[in-house]
Amino acid sequence: MNKRPISLQLELDDIAIDRVIEMAWEDRTPFDAIRFQFGLAEADVKALMKKELKFSSYKLWRKRVENCSTKHVAKRVSGIDRFKCNMQRAISNNKISKR
């Protein structure tokens, strides 16, 4: 029996894993943006981070996420209702379009 979360059973390539880790470390990127772009729930992101990072790095990240009010949409300031800067064009294939 596979104990990994359902979303992690879908294989992500190395580039996608790197991007998820990068987004997870960013303070202003909410878990909902990661779910929107990669289909990974918060629990899936936590499992991925635990698998891919050194344990000490994972502990630092978890502490940072717990204290970060912008990672969870429910804790965000009411004026922030988007995943990206309003000056940024649409995100496609994990590449941020240039102006």
C-alpha positions in Angstrom: 0.0 0.0 0.0 1.4 3.4 -1.0 1.3 5.9 1.9 2.2 8.9 -0.2 -0.6 11.5 -0.7 -2.6 11.0 -3.8 -1.3 14.1 -5.6 2.3 13.0 -5.1 1.7 9.7 -6.8 1.6 11.8 -10.0 5.2 12.1 -11.1 6.6 15.6 -11.3 9.8 16.1 -13.3 12.9 17.7 -11.7 12.0 21.1 -13.1 8.5 21.1 -11.6 9.8 19.8 -8.2 12.4 22.7 -8.2 9.7 25.2 -9.0 7.4 23.8 -6.2 10.2 24.1 -3.7 11.0 27.6 -4.9 7.4 28.6 -4.5 7.1 27.0 -1.1 10.1 29.0 0.2 8.7 32.3 -1.1 6.8 34.1 1.7 4.3 35.7 -0.6 3.3 32.7 -2.6 0.2 31.0 -1.0 -0.3 27.3 -1.0 -3.4 28.0 -3.2 -1.1 29.2 -6.0 0.9 26.0 -5.8 -2.4 24.0 -5.9 -3.6 26.1 -8.9 -0.4 25.6 -10.8 0.6 22.0 -9.9 -2.5 20.4 -8.3 -0.7 19.8 -5.0 -2.5 20.4 -1.7 -0.8 21.9 1.3 -0.2 18.5 2.8 1.3 17.3 -0.5 3.7 20.3 -0.6 4.7 19.5 3.0 5.4 15.9 2.1 7.4 16.9 -1.0 9.5 19.4 1.0 10.1 16.7 3.7 11.2 14.3 1.0 13.4 16.7 -1.0 15.0 18.8 1.7 17.5 18.0 4.4 15.7 17.5 7.7 17.2 20.6 9.2 16.1 22.7 6.2 12.6 21.1 6.4 12.3 22.1 10.0 13.4 25.7 9.2 10.9 25.9 6.4 8.0 24.5 8.6 8.8 27.1 11.3 8.9 29.8 8.7 5.6 28.7 7.1 3.8 28.5 10.5 4.8 32.1 11.3 4.1 33.5 7.8 0.7 35.0 7.4 0.9 35.2 3.6 1.2 31.5 2.9 -2.4 30.8 3.9 -5.1 32.8 2.1 -7.3 32.8 5.2 -4.6 34.6 7.1 -3.8 37.1 4.4 -4.8 40.8 4.5 -8.2 41.2 2.8 -6.8 43.5 0.0 -4.6 40.7 -1.5 -6.8 38.5 -3.6 -4.5 37.4 -6.4 -1.6 34.9 -6.8 0.6 37.2 -8.9 1.6 40.8 -9.2 -0.9 42.9 -11.2 2.0 44.1 -13.4 2.8 40.5 -14.4 1.3 38.7 -17.4 -0.2 35.3 -17.3 1.9 32.4 -16.0 2.1 29.5 -18.4 4.2 26.4 -18.2 5.9 27.6 -15.1 7.5 30.5 -17.0 6.8 34.0 -16.0 6.2 36.1 -19.1 8.3 39.3 -19.5 6.8 42.6 -20.4 
